[in-house]
Amino acid sequence: MLEKSIPDVLKITICGIDELGGHADAKVTHVLSILDPATPAPSVFERYGEHARLELRFHDVIEVDLAGYDPPQPHHIASLLDFGRAMTASAVERPHLLVHCHMGISRSTAAATLVMASTMPERSPQDIMAEIARIRSKAWPNLRMIEIGDSMLGRAGALIRAVRARHRELAASLPQVATFMRDSGRGRELD
């Protein structure tokens, strides 16, 4: 029997805060919001239909020792993995998950990668990363989130390798993104 394609099993939308209004009528069943700690919750979700929602708050950083920043922690990743598992265990036949962060580039793409890896363990990390890049062409998953999730999911570094390959690919095609990430203290994603 042929394996179903990822979009046949789970619809995923990845976006930034400023794009949320454009998805209000998209029949989203689950929302994973990742916000900076001081950012107010977007009011646009009042326009969405009934949906389950998880809100996580941490900064888009990959190092734990940056003064004034709250990095992603294991409890954040455990919560998003649990949310993904509950979503696929729900009565919804083909869930539509919307994942957003501030820009829809790093935290959201890392979260979507981890949800897919958790709920579709038979999928290779390369297939998952390819699907994330198809959904969001500017995907640059947050490495710290992936490192934590890879460990929790017992993927033995496979998710990390797939994401680092994505970082190299995007850095080669968009050097300005690589420069921005390096200047933002995320050089480890490029090394």
PyMOL commands that set and color helices and strands:
alter all, ss='L'
color gray80, all
select helices_A, chain A and resi 6-9+17-23+43-47+74-89+107-119+125-135+143-153+158-173+175-183+187-189
alter helices_A, ss='H'
color red, helices_A
select strands_A, chain A and resi 11-16+30-35+52-57+96-101
alter strands_A, ss='S'
color yellow, strands_A
deselect
rebuild
show_as cartoon
